[in-house]
Structure formats: structure tokens, C-alpha cells
Amino acid sequence: MRREDADRLKSPLIFSEFGACFDTIECATEINNAMDGFDSQLASWAYWMYKGFGDFTTTGGAAEGMFNSDGTF
């Protein structure tokens, strides 16, 4: 949905389930670019993987969370 559609329908915009990728500079850039795009459209967002759970449905496995297994960011 585009911002124009959300305004016309009087509906909020929220993006979720993004960012599940490995711990690389490219992944961080992808996530930051997505968040910048959401913010520029005044859209809410929620990062899906707060910490790694070894989710077999994504590409990143245990390395896709915001925190390492030792608790560091």
C-alpha cells in the first residue's frame, strides 16, 4: 500500500517482517534503507527478529537477530 492509498482509505501504514538476514554490512545497509524509506512516508515499522531463535523459515537462522548470543548488540 502506498501513502496515498492509506490516506484515502484513512488507514495506518505499518511494515513488519523485514530484516531477516545475516550479520553483514550489506544487511545493515538494507535494513537502514528500509527504515529510512518507511520513516520518509510516516509509516510505522517493527523489526521482526529482536533476537535469533533459529527460525527455519528465514534465511538468517540464529544470526538474524539484533543481538548476538552473548547479549551484545
CHARMM-style PDB file with segment names, atoms N, HN, CA, C and O in Angstrom:
ATOM      1  N   MET     1       0.846  -1.169   0.000  1.00  0.00      PROA
ATOM      2  CA  MET     1       0.000   0.000   0.000  1.00  0.00      PROA
ATOM      3  C   MET     1       0.893   1.235   0.000  1.00  0.00      PROA
ATOM      4  O   MET     1       1.914   1.272   0.687  1.00  0.00      PROA
ATOM      5  N   ARG     2       0.513   2.222  -0.755  1.00  0.00      PROA
ATOM      6  HN  ARG     2      -0.317   2.192  -1.313  1.00  0.00      PROA
ATOM      7  CA  ARG     2       1.239   3.485  -0.812  1.00  0.00      PROA
ATOM      8  C   ARG     2       0.647   4.468   0.188  1.00  0.00      PROA
ATOM      9  O   ARG     2      -0.487   4.298   0.636  1.00  0.00      PROA
ATOM     10  N   ARG     3       1.410   5.491   0.537  1.00  0.00      PROA
ATOM     11  HN  ARG     3       2.332   5.630   0.173  1.00  0.00      PROA
ATOM     12  CA  ARG     3       0.941   6.525   1.462  1.00  0.00      PROA
ATOM     13  C   ARG     3      -0.369   7.128   0.956  1.00  0.00      PROA
ATOM     14  O   ARG     3      -1.290   7.356   1.741  1.00  0.00      PROA
ATOM     15  N   GLU     4      -0.456   7.388  -0.349  1.00  0.00      PROA
ATOM     16  HN  GLU     4       0.292   7.204  -0.986  1.00  0.00      PROA
ATOM     17  CA  GLU     4      -1.665   7.989  -0.914  1.00  0.00      PROA
ATOM     18  C   GLU     4      -2.883   7.093  -0.686  1.00  0.00      PROA
ATOM     19  O   GLU     4      -3.969   7.577  -0.369  1.00  0.00      PROA
ATOM     20  N   ASP     5      -2.692   5.787  -0.851  1.00  0.00      PROA
ATOM     21  HN  ASP     5      -1.810   5.393  -1.109  1.00  0.00      PROA
ATOM     22  CA  ASP     5      -3.787   4.839  -0.625  1.00  0.00      PROA
ATOM     23  C   ASP     5      -4.193   4.820   0.846  1.00  0.00      PROA
ATOM     24  O   ASP     5      -5.380   4.802   1.169  1.00  0.00      PROA
ATOM     25  N   ALA     6      -3.207   4.823   1.724  1.00  0.00      PROA
ATOM     26  HN  ALA     6      -2.243   4.838   1.461  1.00  0.00      PROA
ATOM     27  CA  ALA     6      -3.504   4.812   3.156  1.00  0.00      PROA
ATOM     28  C   ALA     6      -4.269   6.066   3.556  1.00  0.00      PROA
ATOM     29  O   ALA     6      -5.222   5.993   4.332  1.00  0.00      PROA
ATOM     30  N   ASP     7      -3.860   7.209   3.033  1.00  0.00      PROA
ATOM     31  HN  ASP     7      -3.086   7.268   2.402  1.00  0.00      PROA
ATOM     32  CA  ASP     7      -4.565   8.456   3.341  1.00  0.00      PROA
ATOM     33  C   ASP     7      -6.001   8.402   2.824  1.00  0.00      PROA
ATOM     34  O   ASP     7      -6.932   8.789   3.531  1.00  0.00      PROA
ATOM     35  N   ARG     8      -6.178   7.931   1.611  1.00  0.00      PROA
ATOM     36  HN  ARG     8      -5.422   7.617   1.037  1.00  0.00      PROA
ATOM     37  CA  ARG     8      -7.509   7.866   1.016  1.00  0.00      PROA
ATOM     38  C   ARG     8      -8.420   6.923   1.797  1.00  0.00      PROA
ATOM     39  O   ARG     8      -9.604   7.201   1.981  1.00  0.00      PROA
ATOM     40  N   LEU     9      -7.860   5.814   2.252  1.00  0.00      PROA
ATOM     41  HN  LEU     9      -6.898   5.588   2.102  1.00  0.00      PROA
ATOM     42  CA  LEU     9      -8.638   4.826   2.992  1.00  0.00      PROA
ATOM     43  C   LEU     9      -8.684   5.100   4.494  1.00  0.00      PROA
ATOM     44  O   LEU     9      -9.325   4.373   5.253  1.00  0.00      PROA
ATOM     45  N   LYS    10      -7.989   6.165   4.908  1.00  0.00      PROA
ATOM     46  HN  LYS    10      -7.468   6.755   4.291  1.00  0.00      PROA
ATOM     47  CA  LYS    10      -7.898   6.514   6.332  1.00  0.00      PROA
ATOM     48  C   LYS    10      -7.393   5.317   7.145  1.00  0.00      PROA
ATOM     49  O   LYS    10      -7.951   4.950   8.179  1.00  0.00      PROA
ATOM     50  N   SER    11      -6.314   4.731   6.627  1.00  0.00      PROA
ATOM     51  HN  SER    11      -5.861   5.030   5.787  1.00  0.00      PROA
ATOM     52  CA  SER    11      -5.727   3.537   7.216  1.00  0.00      PROA
ATOM     53  C   SER    11      -4.268   3.809   7.577  1.00  0.00      PROA
ATOM     54  O   SER    11      -3.567   4.489   6.828  1.00  0.00      PROA
ATOM     55  N   PRO    12      -3.803   3.292   8.706  1.00  0.00      PROA
ATOM     56  CA  PRO    12      -2.385   3.469   9.042  1.00  0.00      PROA
ATOM     57  C   PRO    12      -1.511   2.564   8.181  1.00  0.00      PROA
ATOM     58  O   PRO    12      -1.967   1.546   7.662  1.00  0.00      PROA
ATOM     59  N   LEU    13      -0.269   2.949   8.044  1.00  0.00      PROA
ATOM     60  HN  LEU    13       0.101   3.776   8.466  1.00  0.00      PROA
ATOM     61  CA  LEU    13       0.707   2.114   7.354  1.00  0.00      PROA
ATOM     62  C   LEU    13       1.654   1.527   8.388  1.00  0.00      PROA
ATOM     63  O   LEU    13       2.173   2.255   9.234  1.00  0.00      PROA
ATOM     64  N   ILE    14       1.882   0.233   8.333  1.00  0.00      PROA
ATOM     65  HN  ILE    14       1.459  -0.358   7.645  1.00  0.00      PROA
ATOM     66  CA  ILE    14       2.890  -0.409   9.173  1.00  0.00      PROA
ATOM     67  C   ILE    14       3.581  -1.483   8.348  1.00  0.00      PROA
ATOM     68  O   ILE    14       2.940  -2.260   7.641  1.00  0.00      PROA
ATOM     69  N   PHE    15       4.888  -1.508   8.454  1.00  0.00      PROA
ATOM     70  HN  PHE    15       5.409  -0.877   9.029  1.00  0.00      PROA
ATOM     71  CA  PHE    15       5.695  -2.516   7.779  1.00  0.00      PROA
ATOM     72  C   PHE    15       6.278  -3.431   8.840  1.00  0.00      PROA
ATOM     73  O   PHE    15       6.814  -2.973   9.849  1.00  0.00      PROA
ATOM     74  N   SER    16       6.167  -4.717   8.601  1.00  0.00      PROA
ATOM     75  HN  SER    16       5.732  -5.089   7.781  1.00  0.00      PROA
ATOM     76  CA  SER    16       6.712  -5.689   9.545  1.00  0.00      PROA
ATOM     77  C   SER    16       7.348  -6.830   8.767  1.00  0.00      PROA
ATOM     78  O   SER    16       7.257  -6.900   7.542  1.00  0.00      PROA
ATOM     79  N   GLU    17       7.985  -7.706   9.498  1.00  0.00      PROA
ATOM     80  HN  GLU    17       8.059  -7.649  10.494  1.00  0.00      PROA
ATOM     81  CA  GLU    17       8.614  -8.888   8.913  1.00  0.00      PROA
ATOM     82  C   GLU    17       9.632  -8.535   7.842  1.00  0.00      PROA
ATOM     83  O   GLU    17       9.619  -9.098   6.748  1.00  0.00      PROA
ATOM     84  N   PHE    18      10.510  -7.604   8.166  1.00  0.00      PROA
ATOM     85  HN  PHE    18      10.520  -7.147   9.056  1.00  0.00      PROA
ATOM     86  CA  PHE    18      11.614  -7.286   7.273  1.00  0.00      PROA
ATOM     87  C   PHE    18      12.910  -7.390   8.074  1.00  0.00      PROA
ATOM     88  O   PHE    18      12.889  -7.317   9.303  1.00  0.00      PROA
ATOM     89  N   GLY    19      14.019  -7.557   7.392  1.00  0.00      PROA
ATOM     90  HN  GLY    19      14.036  -7.616   6.394  1.00  0.00      PROA
ATOM     91  CA  GLY    19      15.303  -7.513   8.045  1.00  0.00      PROA
ATOM     92  C   GLY    19      15.905  -8.844   8.421  1.00  0.00      PROA
ATOM     93  O   GLY    19      16.985  -8.879   9.012  1.00  0.00      PROA
ATOM     94  N   ALA    20      15.246  -9.943   8.101  1.00  0.00      PROA
ATOM     95  HN  ALA    20      14.369  -9.914   7.622  1.00  0.00      PROA
ATOM     96  CA  ALA    20      15.797 -11.253   8.455  1.00  0.00      PROA
ATOM     97  C   ALA    20      16.920 -11.603   7.480  1.00  0.00      PROA
ATOM     98  O   ALA    20      16.679 -12.189   6.424  1.00  0.00      PROA
ATOM     99  N   CYS    21      18.145 -11.239   7.845  1.00  0.00      PROA
ATOM    100  HN  CYS    21      18.341 -10.763   8.702  1.00  0.00      PROA
ATOM    101  CA  CYS    21      19.295 -11.544   7.006  1.00  0.00      PROA
ATOM    102  C   CYS    21      20.522 -11.694   7.895  1.00  0.00      PROA
ATOM    103  O   CYS    21      20.459 -11.476   9.105  1.00  0.00      PROA
ATOM    104  N   PHE    22      21.619 -12.062   7.290  1.00  0.00      PROA
ATOM    105  HN  PHE    22      21.671 -12.239   6.307  1.00  0.00      PROA
ATOM    106  CA  PHE    22      22.840 -12.322   8.054  1.00  0.00      PROA
ATOM    107  C   PHE    22      23.477 -11.041   8.578  1.00  0.00      PROA
ATOM    108  O   PHE    22      23.127  -9.943   8.146  1.00  0.00      PROA
ATOM    109  N   ASP    23      24.402 -11.188   9.498  1.00  0.00      PROA
ATOM    110  HN  ASP    23      24.686 -12.080   9.848  1.00  0.00      PROA
ATOM    111  CA  ASP    23      25.110 -10.094  10.147  1.00  0.00      PROA
ATOM    112  C   ASP    23      26.224  -9.580   9.235  1.00  0.00      PROA
ATOM    113  O   ASP    23      27.396  -9.916   9.411  1.00  0.00      PROA
ATOM    114  N   THR    24      25.833  -8.756   8.255  1.00  0.00      PROA
ATOM    115  HN  THR    24      24.881  -8.484   8.112  1.00  0.00      PROA
ATOM    116  CA  THR    24      26.803  -8.193   7.317  1.00  0.00      PROA
ATOM    117  C   THR    24      26.534  -6.709   7.144  1.00  0.00      PROA
ATOM    118  O   THR    24      25.463  -6.221   7.504  1.00  0.00      PROA
ATOM    119  N   ILE    25      27.488  -6.002   6.601  1.00  0.00      PROA
ATOM    120  HN  ILE    25      28.358  -6.398   6.308  1.00  0.00      PROA
ATOM    121  CA  ILE    25      27.315  -4.584   6.290  1.00  0.00      PROA
ATOM    122  C   ILE    25      26.182  -4.407   5.286  1.00  0.00      PROA
ATOM    123  O   ILE    25      25.390  -3.471   5.400  1.00  0.00      PROA
ATOM    124  N   GLU    26      26.103  -5.303   4.301  1.00  0.00      PROA
ATOM    125  HN  GLU    26      26.747  -6.062   4.209  1.00  0.00      PROA
ATOM    126  CA  GLU    26      25.044  -5.210   3.293  1.00  0.00      PROA
ATOM    127  C   GLU    26      23.667  -5.346   3.933  1.00  0.00      PROA
ATOM    128  O   GLU    26      22.735  -4.634   3.561  1.00  0.00      PROA
ATOM    129  N   CYS    27      23.537  -6.250   4.886  1.00  0.00      PROA
ATOM    130  HN  CYS    27      24.294  -6.828   5.189  1.00  0.00      PROA
ATOM    131  CA  CYS    27      22.260  -6.436   5.575  1.00  0.00      PROA
ATOM    132  C   CYS    27      21.903  -5.188   6.388  1.00  0.00      PROA
ATOM    133  O   CYS    27      20.763  -4.725   6.347  1.00  0.00      PROA
ATOM    134  N   ALA    28      22.872  -4.646   7.121  1.00  0.00      PROA
ATOM    135  HN  ALA    28      23.798  -5.022   7.154  1.00  0.00      PROA
ATOM    136  CA  ALA    28      22.627  -3.435   7.909  1.00  0.00      PROA
ATOM    137  C   ALA    28      22.212  -2.280   7.004  1.00  0.00      PROA
ATOM    138  O   ALA    28      21.326  -1.500   7.353  1.00  0.00      PROA
ATOM    139  N   THR    29      22.852  -2.174   5.842  1.00  0.00      PROA
ATOM    140  HN  THR    29      23.572  -2.809   5.558  1.00  0.00      PROA
ATOM    141  CA  THR    29      22.502  -1.121   4.883  1.00  0.00      PROA
ATOM    142  C   THR    29      21.080  -1.321   4.368  1.00  0.00      PROA
ATOM    143  O   THR    29      20.314  -0.364   4.258  1.00  0.00      PROA
ATOM    144  N   GLU    30      20.735  -2.561   4.056  1.00  0.00      PROA
ATOM    145  HN  GLU    30      21.358  -3.338   4.145  1.00  0.00      PROA
ATOM    146  CA  GLU    30      19.381  -2.869   3.575  1.00  0.00      PROA
ATOM    147  C   GLU    30      18.326  -2.484   4.625  1.00  0.00      PROA
ATOM    148  O   GLU    30      17.312  -1.868   4.299  1.00  0.00      PROA
ATOM    149  N   ILE    31      18.577  -2.852   5.870  1.00  0.00      PROA
ATOM    150  HN  ILE    31      19.401  -3.353   6.135  1.00  0.00      PROA
ATOM    151  CA  ILE    31      17.629  -2.549   6.948  1.00  0.00      PROA
ATOM    152  C   ILE    31      17.526  -1.042   7.168  1.00  0.00      PROA
ATOM    153  O   ILE    31      16.425  -0.508   7.294  1.00  0.00      PROA
ATOM    154  N   ASN    32      18.667  -0.354   7.214  1.00  0.00      PROA
ATOM    155  HN  ASN    32      19.563  -0.788   7.111  1.00  0.00      PROA
ATOM    156  CA  ASN    32      18.646   1.103   7.400  1.00  0.00      PROA
ATOM    157  C   ASN    32      17.936   1.809   6.259  1.00  0.00      PROA
ATOM    158  O   ASN    32      17.177   2.749   6.492  1.00  0.00      PROA
ATOM    159  N   ASN    33      18.171   1.370   5.029  1.00  0.00      PROA
ATOM    160  HN  ASN    33      18.787   0.606   4.839  1.00  0.00      PROA
ATOM    161  CA  ASN    33      17.489   1.974   3.879  1.00  0.00      PROA
ATOM    162  C   ASN    33      15.983   1.758   3.957  1.00  0.00      PROA
ATOM    163  O   ASN    33      15.204   2.662   3.657  1.00  0.00      PROA
ATOM    164  N   ALA    34      15.576   0.553   4.363  1.00  0.00      PROA
ATOM    165  HN  ALA    34      16.209  -0.181   4.607  1.00  0.00      PROA
ATOM    166  CA  ALA    34      14.142   0.282   4.508  1.00  0.00      PROA
ATOM    167  C   ALA    34      13.532   1.187   5.572  1.00  0.00      PROA
ATOM    168  O   ALA    34      12.482   1.788   5.344  1.00  0.00      PROA
ATOM    169  N   MET    35      14.180   1.289   6.732  1.00  0.00      PROA
ATOM    170  HN  MET    35      15.033   0.801   6.917  1.00  0.00      PROA
ATOM    171  CA  MET    35      13.641   2.132   7.810  1.00  0.00      PROA
ATOM    172  C   MET    35      13.585   3.599   7.393  1.00  0.00      PROA
ATOM    173  O   MET    35      12.625   4.297   7.717  1.00  0.00      PROA
ATOM    174  N   ASP    36      14.600   4.069   6.683  1.00  0.00      PROA
ATOM    175  HN  ASP    36      15.380   3.502   6.419  1.00  0.00      PROA
ATOM    176  CA  ASP    36      14.588   5.446   6.182  1.00  0.00      PROA
ATOM    177  C   ASP    36      13.416   5.675   5.234  1.00  0.00      PROA
ATOM    178  O   ASP    36      12.759   6.715   5.285  1.00  0.00      PROA
ATOM    179  N   GLY    37      13.159   4.695   4.369  1.00  0.00      PROA
ATOM    180  HN  GLY    37      13.693   3.850   4.328  1.00  0.00      PROA
ATOM    181  CA  GLY    37      12.024   4.799   3.443  1.00  0.00      PROA
ATOM    182  C   GLY    37      10.694   4.820   4.186  1.00  0.00      PROA
ATOM    183  O   GLY    37       9.815   5.621   3.866  1.00  0.00      PROA
ATOM    184  N   PHE    38      10.544   3.946   5.173  1.00  0.00      PROA
ATOM    185  HN  PHE    38      11.258   3.296   5.432  1.00  0.00      PROA
ATOM    186  CA  PHE    38       9.305   3.925   5.960  1.00  0.00      PROA
ATOM    187  C   PHE    38       9.116   5.254   6.672  1.00  0.00      PROA
ATOM    188  O   PHE    38       8.031   5.836   6.645  1.00  0.00      PROA
ATOM    189  N   ASP    39      10.188   5.734   7.312  1.00  0.00      PROA
ATOM    190  HN  ASP    39      11.069   5.261   7.334  1.00  0.00      PROA
ATOM    191  CA  ASP    39      10.109   6.995   8.049  1.00  0.00      PROA
ATOM    192  C   ASP    39       9.764   8.161   7.134  1.00  0.00      PROA
ATOM    193  O   ASP    39       9.008   9.052   7.521  1.00  0.00      PROA
ATOM    194  N   SER    40      10.314   8.161   5.922  1.00  0.00      PROA
ATOM    195  HN  SER    40      10.928   7.437   5.608  1.00  0.00      PROA
ATOM    196  CA  SER    40      10.045   9.270   4.993  1.00  0.00      PROA
ATOM    197  C   SER    40       8.583   9.321   4.578  1.00  0.00      PROA
ATOM    198  O   SER    40       8.088  10.371   4.167  1.00  0.00      PROA
ATOM    199  N   GLN    41       7.883   8.184   4.683  1.00  0.00      PROA
ATOM    200  HN  GLN    41       8.284   7.331   5.016  1.00  0.00      PROA
ATOM    201  CA  GLN    41       6.464   8.120   4.336  1.00  0.00      PROA
ATOM    202  C   GLN    41       5.565   8.155   5.575  1.00  0.00      PROA
ATOM    203  O   GLN    41       4.360   7.919   5.490  1.00  0.00      PROA
ATOM    204  N   LEU    42       6.178   8.455   6.736  1.00  0.00      PROA
ATOM    205  HN  LEU    42       7.157   8.646   6.806  1.00  0.00      PROA
ATOM    206  CA  LEU    42       5.448   8.493   8.008  1.00  0.00      PROA
ATOM    207  C   LEU    42       4.729   7.171   8.274  1.00  0.00      PROA
ATOM    208  O   LEU    42       3.600   7.146   8.764  1.00  0.00      PROA
ATOM    209  N   ALA    43       5.403   6.086   7.943  1.00  0.00      PROA
ATOM    210  HN  ALA    43       6.320   6.106   7.545  1.00  0.00      PROA
ATOM    211  CA  ALA    43       4.851   4.747   8.141  1.00  0.00      PROA
ATOM    212  C   ALA    43       5.491   4.118   9.377  1.00  0.00      PROA
ATOM    213  O   ALA    43       6.687   4.277   9.620  1.00  0.00      PROA
ATOM    214  N   SER    44       4.694   3.417  10.136  1.00  0.00      PROA
ATOM    215  HN  SER    44       3.723   3.288   9.938  1.00  0.00      PROA
ATOM    216  CA  SER    44       5.225   2.695  11.289  1.00  0.00      PROA
ATOM    217  C   SER    44       5.952   1.452  10.808  1.00  0.00      PROA
ATOM    218  O   SER    44       5.692   0.952   9.713  1.00  0.00      PROA
ATOM    219  N   TRP    45       6.861   0.959  11.631  1.00  0.00      PROA
ATOM    220  HN  TRP    45       7.072   1.365  12.521  1.00  0.00      PROA
ATOM    221  CA  TRP    45       7.562  -0.265  11.287  1.00  0.00      PROA
ATOM    222  C   TRP    45       7.945  -1.004  12.557  1.00  0.00      PROA
ATOM    223  O   TRP    45       8.067  -0.410  13.628  1.00  0.00      PROA
ATOM    224  N   ALA    46       8.130  -2.294  12.422  1.00  0.00      PROA
ATOM    225  HN  ALA    46       8.031  -2.777  11.552  1.00  0.00      PROA
ATOM    226  CA  ALA    46       8.569  -3.131  13.530  1.00  0.00      PROA
ATOM    227  C   ALA    46       9.590  -4.124  12.993  1.00  0.00      PROA
ATOM    228  O   ALA    46       9.309  -4.872  12.056  1.00  0.00      PROA
ATOM    229  N   TYR    47      10.756  -4.125  13.583  1.00  0.00      PROA
ATOM    230  HN  TYR    47      10.984  -3.518  14.344  1.00  0.00      PROA
ATOM    231  CA  TYR    47      11.781  -5.071  13.164  1.00  0.00      PROA
ATOM    232  C   TYR    47      11.387  -6.453  13.644  1.00  0.00      PROA
ATOM    233  O   TYR    47      11.079  -6.634  14.822  1.00  0.00      PROA
ATOM    234  N   TRP    48      11.391  -7.408  12.770  1.00  0.00      PROA
ATOM    235  HN  TRP    48      11.641  -7.261  11.813  1.00  0.00      PROA
ATOM    236  CA  TRP    48      10.834  -8.731  13.049  1.00  0.00      PROA
ATOM    237  C   TRP    48      11.670  -9.538  14.027  1.00  0.00      PROA
ATOM    238  O   TRP    48      11.127 -10.086  14.986  1.00  0.00      PROA
ATOM    239  N   MET    49      12.955  -9.627  13.816  1.00  0.00      PROA
ATOM    240  HN  MET    49      13.396  -9.182  13.036  1.00  0.00      PROA
ATOM    241  CA  MET    49      13.786 -10.524  14.633  1.00  0.00      PROA
ATOM    242  C   MET    49      14.555  -9.756  15.695  1.00  0.00      PROA
ATOM    243  O   MET    49      15.664  -9.281  15.450  1.00  0.00      PROA
ATOM    244  N   TYR    50      13.955  -9.636  16.883  1.00  0.00      PROA
ATOM    245  HN  TYR    50      13.054 -10.022  17.082  1.00  0.00      PROA
ATOM    246  CA  TYR    50      14.622  -8.975  18.002  1.00  0.00      PROA
ATOM    247  C   TYR    50      15.871  -9.748  18.410  1.00  0.00      PROA
ATOM    248  O   TYR    50      16.921  -9.152  18.648  1.00  0.00      PROA
ATOM    249  N   LYS    51      15.762 -11.048  18.492  1.00  0.00      PROA
ATOM    250  HN  LYS    51      14.909 -11.532  18.299  1.00  0.00      PROA
ATOM    251  CA  LYS    51      16.924 -11.894  18.757  1.00  0.00      PROA
ATOM    252  C   LYS    51      16.758 -13.186  17.964  1.00  0.00      PROA
ATOM    253  O   LYS    51      15.650 -13.537  17.558  1.00  0.00      PROA
ATOM    254  N   GLY    52      17.847 -13.876  17.750  1.00  0.00      PROA
ATOM    255  HN  GLY    52      18.747 -13.591  18.080  1.00  0.00      PROA
ATOM    256  CA  GLY    52      17.807 -15.105  16.966  1.00  0.00      PROA
ATOM    257  C   GLY    52      17.114 -16.234  17.703  1.00  0.00      PROA
ATOM    258  O   GLY    52      17.368 -16.474  18.883  1.00  0.00      PROA
ATOM    259  N   PHE    53      16.245 -16.915  17.001  1.00  0.00      PROA
ATOM    260  HN  PHE    53      16.039 -16.720  16.042  1.00  0.00      PROA
ATOM    261  CA  PHE    53      15.538 -18.060  17.563  1.00  0.00      PROA
ATOM    262  C   PHE    53      15.795 -19.324  16.757  1.00  0.00      PROA
ATOM    263  O   PHE    53      15.177 -20.359  17.006  1.00  0.00      PROA
ATOM    264  N   GLY    54      16.712 -19.243  15.787  1.00  0.00      PROA
ATOM    265  HN  GLY    54      17.214 -18.403  15.585  1.00  0.00      PROA
ATOM    266  CA  GLY    54      16.969 -20.394  14.926  1.00  0.00      PROA
ATOM    267  C   GLY    54      15.765 -20.732  14.059  1.00  0.00      PROA
ATOM    268  O   GLY    54      15.502 -21.901  13.776  1.00  0.00      PROA
ATOM    269  N   ASP    55      15.038 -19.708  13.640  1.00  0.00      PROA
ATOM    270  HN  ASP    55      15.251 -18.758  13.870  1.00  0.00      PROA
ATOM    271  CA  ASP    55      13.833 -19.883  12.838  1.00  0.00      PROA
ATOM    272  C   ASP    55      14.189 -20.480  11.481  1.00  0.00      PROA
ATOM    273  O   ASP    55      14.932 -19.872  10.710  1.00  0.00      PROA
ATOM    274  N   PHE    56      13.673 -21.644  11.190  1.00  0.00      PROA
ATOM    275  HN  PHE    56      13.069 -22.137  11.816  1.00  0.00      PROA
ATOM    276  CA  PHE    56      13.999 -22.325   9.932  1.00  0.00      PROA
ATOM    277  C   PHE    56      13.273 -21.730   8.726  1.00  0.00      PROA
ATOM    278  O   PHE    56      13.544 -22.137   7.597  1.00  0.00      PROA
ATOM    279  N   THR    57      12.351 -20.773   8.932  1.00  0.00      PROA
ATOM    280  HN  THR    57      12.130 -20.442   9.850  1.00  0.00      PROA
ATOM    281  CA  THR    57      11.600 -20.204   7.815  1.00  0.00      PROA
ATOM    282  C   THR    57      12.285 -18.989   7.200  1.00  0.00      PROA
ATOM    283  O   THR    57      11.780 -18.432   6.225  1.00  0.00      PROA
ATOM    284  N   THR    58      13.421 -18.566   7.747  1.00  0.00      PROA
ATOM    285  HN  THR    58      13.831 -19.018   8.539  1.00  0.00      PROA
ATOM    286  CA  THR    58      14.103 -17.384   7.230  1.00  0.00      PROA
ATOM    287  C   THR    58      15.505 -17.742   6.765  1.00  0.00      PROA
ATOM    288  O   THR    58      15.970 -18.863   6.972  1.00  0.00      PROA
ATOM    289  N   THR    59      16.170 -16.792   6.142  1.00  0.00      PROA
ATOM    290  HN  THR    59      15.793 -15.881   5.974  1.00  0.00      PROA
ATOM    291  CA  THR    59      17.494 -17.058   5.578  1.00  0.00      PROA
ATOM    292  C   THR    59      18.617 -16.905   6.582  1.00  0.00      PROA
ATOM    293  O   THR    59      19.692 -17.473   6.388  1.00  0.00      PROA
ATOM    294  N   GLY    60      18.401 -16.159   7.639  1.00  0.00      PROA
ATOM    295  HN  GLY    60      17.528 -15.697   7.797  1.00  0.00      PROA
ATOM    296  CA  GLY    60      19.494 -15.816   8.542  1.00  0.00      PROA
ATOM    297  C   GLY    60      19.746 -16.775   9.676  1.00  0.00      PROA
ATOM    298  O   GLY    60      20.815 -16.734  10.284  1.00  0.00      PROA
ATOM    299  N   GLY    61      18.797 -17.638   9.983  1.00  0.00      PROA
ATOM    300  HN  GLY    61      17.928 -17.671   9.489  1.00  0.00      PROA
ATOM    301  CA  GLY    61      18.985 -18.558  11.105  1.00  0.00      PROA
ATOM    302  C   GLY    61      19.178 -17.808  12.401  1.00  0.00      PROA
ATOM    303  O   GLY    61      18.515 -16.797  12.632  1.00  0.00      PROA
ATOM    304  N   ALA    62      20.071 -18.279  13.250  1.00  0.00      PROA
ATOM    305  HN  ALA    62      20.610 -19.100  13.062  1.00  0.00      PROA
ATOM    306  CA  ALA    62      20.310 -17.651  14.557  1.00  0.00      PROA
ATOM    307  C   ALA    62      21.031 -16.317  14.427  1.00  0.00      PROA
ATOM    308  O   ALA    62      21.032 -15.535  15.378  1.00  0.00      PROA
ATOM    309  N   ALA    63      21.647 -16.030  13.276  1.00  0.00      PROA
ATOM    310  HN  ALA    63      21.646 -16.665  12.504  1.00  0.00      PROA
ATOM    311  CA  ALA    63      22.428 -14.804  13.100  1.00  0.00      PROA
ATOM    312  C   ALA    63      21.589 -13.617  12.661  1.00  0.00      PROA
ATOM    313  O   ALA    63      22.148 -12.553  12.396  1.00  0.00      PROA
ATOM    314  N   GLU    64      20.283 -13.750  12.571  1.00  0.00      PROA
ATOM    315  HN  GLU    64      19.828 -14.614  12.786  1.00  0.00      PROA
ATOM    316  CA  GLU    64      19.478 -12.667  12.013  1.00  0.00      PROA
ATOM    317  C   GLU    64      18.934 -11.696  13.048  1.00  0.00      PROA
ATOM    318  O   GLU    64      18.348 -10.681  12.673  1.00  0.00      PROA
ATOM    319  N   GLY    65      19.102 -11.962  14.307  1.00  0.00      PROA
ATOM    320  HN  GLY    65      19.578 -12.786  14.612  1.00  0.00      PROA
ATOM    321  CA  GLY    65      18.574 -11.087  15.341  1.00  0.00      PROA
ATOM    322  C   GLY    65      19.400  -9.826  15.537  1.00  0.00      PROA
ATOM    323  O   GLY    65      20.500  -9.704  14.999  1.00  0.00      PROA
ATOM    324  N   MET    66      18.862  -8.892  16.309  1.00  0.00      PROA
ATOM    325  HN  MET    66      17.968  -8.991  16.745  1.00  0.00      PROA
ATOM    326  CA  MET    66      19.572  -7.652  16.608  1.00  0.00      PROA
ATOM    327  C   MET    66      20.672  -7.868  17.637  1.00  0.00      PROA
ATOM    328  O   MET    66      21.589  -7.054  17.743  1.00  0.00      PROA
ATOM    329  N   PHE    67      20.589  -8.961  18.400  1.00  0.00      PROA
ATOM    330  HN  PHE    67      19.844  -9.623  18.313  1.00  0.00      PROA
ATOM    331  CA  PHE    67      21.566  -9.229  19.460  1.00  0.00      PROA
ATOM    332  C   PHE    67      22.289 -10.544  19.195  1.00  0.00      PROA
ATOM    333  O   PHE    67      21.707 -11.494  18.671  1.00  0.00      PROA
ATOM    334  N   ASN    68      23.547 -10.584  19.560  1.00  0.00      PROA
ATOM    335  HN  ASN    68      24.020  -9.812  19.985  1.00  0.00      PROA
ATOM    336  CA  ASN    68      24.340 -11.799  19.472  1.00  0.00      PROA
ATOM    337  C   ASN    68      23.986 -12.722  20.629  1.00  0.00      PROA
ATOM    338  O   ASN    68      23.334 -12.299  21.583  1.00  0.00      PROA
ATOM    339  N   SER    69      24.406 -13.966  20.553  1.00  0.00      PROA
ATOM    340  HN  SER    69      24.935 -14.310  19.778  1.00  0.00      PROA
ATOM    341  CA  SER    69      24.082 -14.942  21.595  1.00  0.00      PROA
ATOM    342  C   SER    69      24.687 -14.556  22.945  1.00  0.00      PROA
ATOM    343  O   SER    69      24.201 -15.008  23.982  1.00  0.00      PROA
ATOM    344  N   ASP    70      25.740 -13.730  22.953  1.00  0.00      PROA
ATOM    345  HN  ASP    70      26.135 -13.363  22.110  1.00  0.00      PROA
ATOM    346  CA  ASP    70      26.327 -13.290  24.226  1.00  0.00      PROA
ATOM    347  C   ASP    70      25.657 -12.026  24.768  1.00  0.00      PROA
ATOM    348  O   ASP    70      26.087 -11.492  25.791  1.00  0.00      PROA
ATOM    349  N   GLY    71      24.606 -11.539  24.091  1.00  0.00      PROA
ATOM    350  HN  GLY    71      24.257 -11.973  23.260  1.00  0.00      PROA
ATOM    351  CA  GLY    71      23.856 -10.376  24.556  1.00  0.00      PROA
ATOM    352  C   GLY    71      24.319  -9.046  24.005  1.00  0.00      PROA
ATOM    353  O   GLY    71      23.679  -8.024  24.252  1.00  0.00      PROA
ATOM    354  N   THR    72      25.425  -9.032  23.258  1.00  0.00      PROA
ATOM    355  HN  THR    72      25.945  -9.863  23.057  1.00  0.00      PROA
ATOM    356  CA  THR    72      25.894  -7.770  22.673  1.00  0.00      PROA
ATOM    357  C   THR    72      25.030  -7.388  21.485  1.00  0.00      PROA
ATOM    358  O   THR    72      24.426  -8.247  20.842  1.00  0.00      PROA
ATOM    359  N   PHE    73      24.974  -6.099  21.199  1.00  0.00      PROA
ATOM    360  HN  PHE    73      25.465  -5.402  21.721  1.00  0.00      PROA
ATOM    361  CA  PHE    73      24.126  -5.578  20.121  1.00  0.00      PROA
ATOM    362  C   PHE    73      24.773  -5.837  18.792  1.00  0.00      PROA
ATOM    363  OT1 PHE    73      24.219  -5.475  17.754  1.00  0.00      PROA
TER     364      PHE     73
END
